[in-house]
Amino acid sequence: MCPKGGRIHRSVAVRRCDSVAWAVAIKVLSRPLPLDHLPMAFNADLLKPTLQAKGSLQPLFSANALMVCGFFGGPFAALWLFGMNSRRAGHGNKDVGILVMGGFLALLCLFGLGALHSEGQIERVAFRLSGLLAGWVLVRLLRDEYAARRLNGIDPAGPWWWGAGAVILGIALEMWTRQLMTAVSQAT
Protein backbone atom coordinates (compact mmCIF):
# COMPACT_ATOMS: atom_id res chain seq x y z
CA MET A 1 0.00 0.00 0.00
CA CYS A 2 2.92 2.32 0.35
CA PRO A 3 3.69 4.29 -2.83
CA LYS A 4 7.09 4.17 -4.49
CA GLY A 5 9.25 1.68 -2.76
CA GLY A 6 7.43 1.03 0.46
CA ARG A 7 7.93 4.42 2.08
CA ILE A 8 5.06 6.15 3.90
CA HIS A 9 4.62 9.86 3.40
CA ARG A 10 5.38 11.90 6.50
CA SER A 11 1.90 13.37 6.92
CA VAL A 12 0.33 9.89 6.86
CA ALA A 13 2.80 8.64 9.47
CA VAL A 14 2.01 11.57 11.78
CA ARG A 15 -1.72 10.97 11.44
CA ARG A 16 -1.30 7.30 12.26
CA CYS A 17 0.87 8.15 15.25
CA ASP A 18 -1.71 10.67 16.52
CA SER A 19 -4.57 8.21 16.14
CA VAL A 20 -2.61 5.51 18.01
CA ALA A 21 -1.82 7.98 20.81
CA TRP A 22 -5.47 8.95 21.11
CA ALA A 23 -6.53 5.31 21.16
CA VAL A 24 -4.05 4.55 23.94
CA ALA A 25 -5.11 7.61 25.92
CA ILE A 26 -8.79 6.73 25.65
CA LYS A 27 -8.11 3.14 26.69
CA VAL A 28 -6.05 4.25 29.73
CA LEU A 29 -8.51 6.89 30.85
CA SER A 30 -11.55 4.64 30.49
CA ARG A 31 -10.23 2.08 33.00
CA PRO A 32 -11.58 2.51 36.55
CA LEU A 33 -8.89 3.33 39.08
CA PRO A 34 -8.85 1.79 42.54
CA LEU A 35 -9.36 4.33 45.36
CA ASP A 36 -6.09 3.52 47.09
CA HIS A 37 -4.19 5.04 44.14
CA LEU A 38 -5.88 8.42 44.53
CA PRO A 39 -4.22 11.13 46.62
CA MET A 40 -5.58 11.84 50.12
CA ALA A 41 -7.44 14.96 48.96
CA PHE A 42 -9.82 12.79 46.94
CA ASN A 43 -10.51 10.31 49.72
CA ALA A 44 -14.26 10.30 50.29
CA ASP A 45 -13.92 9.36 53.97
CA LEU A 46 -12.17 12.61 54.72
CA LEU A 47 -15.32 14.72 54.55
CA LYS A 48 -17.73 12.34 56.30
CA PRO A 49 -17.00 13.30 59.93
CA THR A 50 -17.45 17.03 59.35
CA LEU A 51 -20.62 16.74 57.28
CA GLN A 52 -22.29 14.14 59.47
CA ALA A 53 -21.35 15.47 62.90
CA LYS A 54 -24.39 17.67 63.54
CA GLY A 55 -24.03 17.39 67.30
CA SER A 56 -20.64 19.09 67.33
CA LEU A 57 -21.95 22.36 65.85
CA GLN A 58 -23.68 24.58 68.38
CA PRO A 59 -26.40 26.85 67.03
CA LEU A 60 -25.45 30.50 66.77
CA PHE A 61 -27.69 33.36 67.80
CA SER A 62 -29.54 34.62 64.77
CA ALA A 63 -28.14 37.47 62.72
CA ASN A 64 -31.34 39.45 63.16
CA ALA A 65 -31.09 39.13 66.93
CA LEU A 66 -27.53 40.43 66.87
CA MET A 67 -28.56 43.46 64.83
CA VAL A 68 -31.66 44.19 66.93
CA CYS A 69 -29.62 43.95 70.13
CA GLY A 70 -27.05 46.23 68.53
CA PHE A 71 -29.77 48.74 67.71
CA PHE A 72 -31.33 48.81 71.17
CA GLY A 73 -28.21 48.21 73.24
CA GLY A 74 -25.63 49.93 71.08
CA PRO A 75 -22.29 48.57 69.91
CA PHE A 76 -21.49 47.04 73.30
CA ALA A 77 -24.53 44.75 73.09
CA ALA A 78 -23.59 43.74 69.54
CA LEU A 79 -20.05 42.96 70.70
CA TRP A 80 -21.36 40.88 73.61
CA LEU A 81 -23.52 38.70 71.34
CA PHE A 82 -20.68 38.46 68.80
CA GLY A 83 -18.44 37.15 71.59
CA MET A 84 -21.09 34.57 72.50
CA ASN A 85 -21.43 33.51 68.84
CA SER A 86 -17.67 33.33 68.49
CA ARG A 87 -17.45 31.05 71.52
CA ARG A 88 -20.28 28.88 70.19
CA ALA A 89 -18.53 28.66 66.80
CA GLY A 90 -15.41 27.39 68.54
CA HIS A 91 -13.12 30.21 67.48
CA GLY A 92 -11.45 30.37 70.89
CA ASN A 93 -9.10 33.33 71.14
CA LYS A 94 -9.20 34.03 67.40
CA ASP A 95 -11.78 36.82 67.71
CA VAL A 96 -10.38 38.55 70.81
CA GLY A 97 -8.70 41.18 68.64
CA ILE A 98 -11.99 41.93 66.93
CA LEU A 99 -13.72 42.31 70.31
CA VAL A 100 -11.00 44.61 71.66
CA MET A 101 -10.95 46.73 68.50
CA GLY A 102 -14.76 46.89 68.45
CA GLY A 103 -14.85 47.98 72.09
CA PHE A 104 -12.26 50.64 71.38
CA LEU A 105 -14.27 51.91 68.38
CA ALA A 106 -17.46 51.91 70.46
CA LEU A 107 -15.76 53.99 73.17
CA LEU A 108 -14.36 56.29 70.51
CA CYS A 109 -17.86 56.70 69.06
CA LEU A 110 -19.27 57.53 72.49
CA PHE A 111 -16.52 60.00 73.27
CA GLY A 112 -16.98 61.57 69.84
CA LEU A 113 -20.71 61.93 70.48
CA GLY A 114 -19.97 63.31 73.93
CA ALA A 115 -17.65 65.91 72.42
CA LEU A 116 -20.64 67.29 70.56
CA HIS A 117 -22.28 68.00 73.96
CA SER A 118 -25.64 66.99 72.63
CA GLU A 119 -27.84 65.40 75.26
CA GLY A 120 -30.82 65.01 72.98
CA GLN A 121 -32.31 62.77 70.40
CA ILE A 122 -29.41 63.04 67.95
CA GLU A 123 -26.97 61.36 70.33
CA ARG A 124 -29.33 58.47 71.04
CA VAL A 125 -30.08 57.93 67.35
CA ALA A 126 -26.36 58.04 66.50
CA PHE A 127 -25.64 55.55 69.30
CA ARG A 128 -28.33 53.20 68.03
CA LEU A 129 -27.19 53.51 64.43
CA SER A 130 -23.60 52.80 65.47
CA GLY A 131 -24.87 49.68 67.26
CA LEU A 132 -26.79 48.63 64.17
CA LEU A 133 -23.70 49.16 62.02
CA ALA A 134 -21.56 47.21 64.48
CA GLY A 135 -24.11 44.38 64.43
CA TRP A 136 -24.08 44.27 60.63
CA VAL A 137 -20.28 44.20 60.48
CA LEU A 138 -20.07 41.47 63.11
CA VAL A 139 -22.68 39.36 61.32
CA ARG A 140 -20.64 39.68 58.11
CA LEU A 141 -17.57 38.38 59.97
CA LEU A 142 -19.45 35.20 60.94
CA ARG A 143 -21.19 34.63 57.59
CA ASP A 144 -19.28 31.39 56.92
CA GLU A 145 -20.35 29.99 60.29
CA TYR A 146 -23.98 30.91 59.62
CA ALA A 147 -23.79 29.25 56.18
CA ALA A 148 -22.26 26.05 57.62
CA ARG A 149 -25.05 25.73 60.16
CA ARG A 150 -27.71 26.49 57.56
CA LEU A 151 -26.30 23.73 55.31
CA ASN A 152 -26.34 21.27 58.21
CA GLY A 153 -29.94 22.12 59.04
CA ILE A 154 -29.16 23.75 62.40
CA ASP A 155 -31.62 26.50 63.27
CA PRO A 156 -30.39 29.64 65.06
CA ALA A 157 -30.71 29.68 68.83
CA GLY A 158 -33.27 31.89 70.53
CA PRO A 159 -31.28 34.60 72.27
CA TRP A 160 -34.07 36.12 74.35
CA TRP A 161 -32.32 35.96 77.72
CA TRP A 162 -28.86 36.61 76.33
CA GLY A 163 -30.19 39.36 74.09
CA ALA A 164 -32.02 41.09 76.93
CA GLY A 165 -28.87 40.84 79.06
CA ALA A 166 -26.77 42.25 76.23
CA VAL A 167 -29.14 45.19 75.75
CA ILE A 168 -29.14 45.97 79.48
CA LEU A 169 -25.34 45.66 79.59
CA GLY A 170 -24.98 47.89 76.52
CA ILE A 171 -27.25 50.58 77.94
CA ALA A 172 -25.48 50.42 81.32
CA LEU A 173 -22.06 50.77 79.67
CA GLU A 174 -23.32 53.67 77.58
CA MET A 175 -24.69 55.47 80.65
CA TRP A 176 -21.50 54.82 82.61
CA THR A 177 -19.40 56.16 79.74
CA ARG A 178 -21.57 59.29 79.54
CA GLN A 179 -21.18 59.88 83.27
CA LEU A 180 -17.44 59.41 82.95
CA MET A 181 -17.31 61.92 80.09
CA THR A 182 -19.39 64.42 82.11
CA ALA A 183 -17.07 64.05 85.12
CA VAL A 184 -13.98 64.50 82.94
CA SER A 185 -15.42 67.58 81.22
CA GLN A 186 -16.39 69.16 84.58
CA ALA A 187 -12.97 68.49 86.07
CA THR A 188 -11.19 70.31 83.24
C-alpha positions in Angstrom: 0.0 0.0 0.0 2.9 2.3 0.3 3.7 4.3 -2.8 7.1 4.2 -4.5 9.3 1.7 -2.8 7.4 1.0 0.5 7.9 4.4 2.1 5.1 6.2 3.9 4.6 9.9 3.4 5.4 11.9 6.5 1.9 13.4 6.9 0.3 9.9 6.9 2.8 8.6 9.5 2.0 11.6 11.8 -1.7 11.0 11.4 -1.3 7.3 12.3 0.9 8.2 15.3 -1.7 10.7 16.5 -4.6 8.2 16.1 -2.6 5.5 18.0 -1.8 8.0 20.8 -5.5 9.0 21.1 -6.5 5.3 21.2 -4.0 4.5 23.9 -5.1 7.6 25.9 -8.8 6.7 25.6 -8.1 3.1 26.7 -6.0 4.3 29.7 -8.5 6.9 30.9 -11.5 4.6 30.5 -10.2 2.1 33.0 -11.6 2.5 36.5 -8.9 3.3 39.1 -8.8 1.8 42.5 -9.4 4.3 45.4 -6.1 3.5 47.1 -4.2 5.0 44.1 -5.9 8.4 44.5 -4.2 11.1 46.6 -5.6 11.8 50.1 -7.4 15.0 49.0 -9.8 12.8 46.9 -10.5 10.3 49.7 -14.3 10.3 50.3 -13.9 9.4 54.0 -12.2 12.6 54.7 -15.3 14.7 54.6 -17.7 12.3 56.3 -17.0 13.3 59.9 -17.5 17.0 59.4 -20.6 16.7 57.3 -22.3 14.1 59.5 -21.4 15.5 62.9 -24.4 17.7 63.5 -24.0 17.4 67.3 -20.6 19.1 67.3 -21.9 22.4 65.9 -23.7 24.6 68.4 -26.4 26.8 67.0 -25.5 30.5 66.8 -27.7 33.4 67.8 -29.5 34.6 64.8 -28.1 37.5 62.7 -31.3 39.5 63.2 -31.1 39.1 66.9 -27.5 40.4 66.9 -28.6 43.5 64.8 -31.7 44.2 66.9 -29.6 44.0 70.1 -27.0 46.2 68.5 -29.8 48.7 67.7 -31.3 48.8 71.2 -28.2 48.2 73.2 -25.6 49.9 71.1 -22.3 48.6 69.9 -21.5 47.0 73.3 -24.5 44.8 73.1 -23.6 43.7 69.5 -20.0 43.0 70.7 -21.4 40.9 73.6 -23.5 38.7 71.3 -20.7 38.5 68.8 -18.4 37.1 71.6 -21.1 34.6 72.5 -21.4 33.5 68.8 -17.7 33.3 68.5 -17.5 31.0 71.5 -20.3 28.9 70.2 -18.5 28.7 66.8 -15.4 27.4 68.5 -13.1 30.2 67.5 -11.5 30.4 70.9 -9.1 33.3 71.1 -9.2 34.0 67.4 -11.8 36.8 67.7 -10.4 38.5 70.8 -8.7 41.2 68.6 -12.0 41.9 66.9 -13.7 42.3 70.3 -11.0 44.6 71.7 -10.9 46.7 68.5 -14.8 46.9 68.4 -14.8 48.0 72.1 -12.3 50.6 71.4 -14.3 51.9 68.4 -17.5 51.9 70.5 -15.8 54.0 73.2 -14.4 56.3 70.5 -17.9 56.7 69.1 -19.3 57.5 72.5 -16.5 60.0 73.3 -17.0 61.6 69.8 -20.7 61.9 70.5 -20.0 63.3 73.9 -17.7 65.9 72.4 -20.6 67.3 70.6 -22.3 68.0 74.0 -25.6 67.0 72.6 -27.8 65.4 75.3 -30.8 65.0 73.0 -32.3 62.8 70.4 -29.4 63.0 67.9 -27.0 61.4 70.3 -29.3 58.5 71.0 -30.1 57.9 67.4 -26.4 58.0 66.5 -25.6 55.6 69.3 -28.3 53.2 68.0 -27.2 53.5 64.4 -23.6 52.8 65.5 -24.9 49.7 67.3 -26.8 48.6 64.2 -23.7 49.2 62.0 -21.6 47.2 64.5 -24.1 44.4 64.4 -24.1 44.3 60.6 -20.3 44.2 60.5 -20.1 41.5 63.1 -22.7 39.4 61.3 -20.6 39.7 58.1 -17.6 38.4 60.0 -19.5 35.2 60.9 -21.2 34.6 57.6 -19.3 31.4 56.9 -20.4 30.0 60.3 -24.0 30.9 59.6 -23.8 29.3 56.2 -22.3 26.1 57.6 -25.0 25.7 60.2 -27.7 26.5 57.6 -26.3 23.7 55.3 -26.3 21.3 58.2 -29.9 22.1 59.0 -29.2 23.7 62.4 -31.6 26.5 63.3 -30.4 29.6 65.1 -30.7 29.7 68.8 -33.3 31.9 70.5 -31.3 34.6 72.3 -34.1 36.1 74.3 -32.3 36.0 77.7 -28.9 36.6 76.3 -30.2 39.4 74.1 -32.0 41.1 76.9 -28.9 40.8 79.1 -26.8 42.2 76.2 -29.1 45.2 75.7 -29.1 46.0 79.5 -25.3 45.7 79.6 -25.0 47.9 76.5 -27.3 50.6 77.9 -25.5 50.4 81.3 -22.1 50.8 79.7 -23.3 53.7 77.6 -24.7 55.5 80.7 -21.5 54.8 82.6 -19.4 56.2 79.7 -21.6 59.3 79.5 -21.2 59.9 83.3 -17.4 59.4 82.9 -17.3 61.9 80.1 -19.4 64.4 82.1 -17.1 64.0 85.1 -14.0 64.5 82.9 -15.4 67.6 81.2 -16.4 69.2 84.6 -13.0 68.5 86.1 -11.2 70.3 83.2 
